[in-house]
Amino acid sequence: MRSIFLVLGLGLLVANVGCNDTVPPNSKADRVEKEVGEAVDAVGDYTEEQKVKLVDSVKESLGELDSRMETLQQKGNELAGDAKANWEHRKAELETQRQALQERLNELRDSSGNAWKDLSHGVTSAWDELKKSFDDAAMEFKDD
């Protein structure tokens, strides 16, 4: 019986201490909460920085590809007959792929949070497809 009262007494003491609303400022819990918040902000800044770097990199690569495309277009203008028709068809495919990449890039640029990670795979995939198609066309039409 004595042990029951001891257990009940300890239980009330613990309950009373647990109900104490006076948490000292700068408690460990406050510090941990602050540190977690800062870490989340840092991760957010880092992922935003990664997204911006990817967008800038793809935009720069697109600029270079556009320049090469102009050179290839000049060669295409000199073609005649079936070669000209083949070039026009290939050019239309490249422009469609480039437009699709630009749309994905815009989505990526405008994305927030972790959504950009999923979108980045689509952008890199679209870039790889466009680059391969362009390289194939350049080989076919002898782009230097």
NORZI-V46230 format. One record per backbone hydrogen bond with DSSP energy under -0.5 kcal/mol. NH is the residue of the N-H (numbers start at 0). CO is the residue of the C=O. If there is no record, write none. Layout:
{{NH & CO} {NH & CO}}
//
This chain:
{{4 & 0} {5 & 1} {6 & 2} {7 & 3} {8 & 4} {9 & 5} {10 & 6} {11 & 7} {12 & 8} {13 & 9} {14 & 10} {15 & 11} {16 & 12} {17 & 13} {18 & 14} {19 & 16} {22 & 20} {23 & 21} {26 & 23} {30 & 26} {31 & 27} {32 & 28} {33 & 29} {34 & 30} {35 & 31} {36 & 32} {37 & 33} {38 & 34} {39 & 35} {40 & 36} {41 & 37} {42 & 38} {43 & 39} {44 & 40} {45 & 41} {46 & 42} {47 & 43} {48 & 44} {49 & 45} {50 & 46} {51 & 47} {52 & 48} {53 & 49} {54 & 50} {55 & 51} {56 & 52} {57 & 53} {58 & 54} {59 & 55} {60 & 56} {61 & 57} {62 & 58} {63 & 59} {64 & 60} {65 & 61} {66 & 62} {67 & 63} {68 & 64} {69 & 65} {70 & 66} {71 & 67} {72 & 68} {73 & 69} {74 & 70} {75 & 71} {76 & 72} {77 & 73} {77 & 74} {78 & 75} {82 & 79} {83 & 79} {84 & 80} {85 & 81} {86 & 82} {87 & 83} {88 & 84} {89 & 85} {90 & 86} {91 & 87} {92 & 88} {93 & 89} {94 & 90} {95 & 91} {96 & 92} {97 & 93} {98 & 94} {99 & 95} {100 & 96} {101 & 97} {102 & 98} {103 & 99} {104 & 100} {105 & 101} {106 & 102} {107 & 103} {108 & 104} {109 & 105} {110 & 106} {110 & 107} {114 & 111} {115 & 112} {116 & 113} {117 & 113} {118 & 114} {119 & 115} {120 & 116} {120 & 117} {121 & 117} {122 & 118} {123 & 119} {124 & 120} {125 & 121} {126 & 122} {127 & 123} {128 & 124} {129 & 125} {130 & 126} {131 & 127} {132 & 128} {133 & 129} {134 & 130} {135 & 131} {136 & 132} {137 & 133} {138 & 134} {139 & 135} {140 & 136} {141 & 138} {142 & 137}}
//
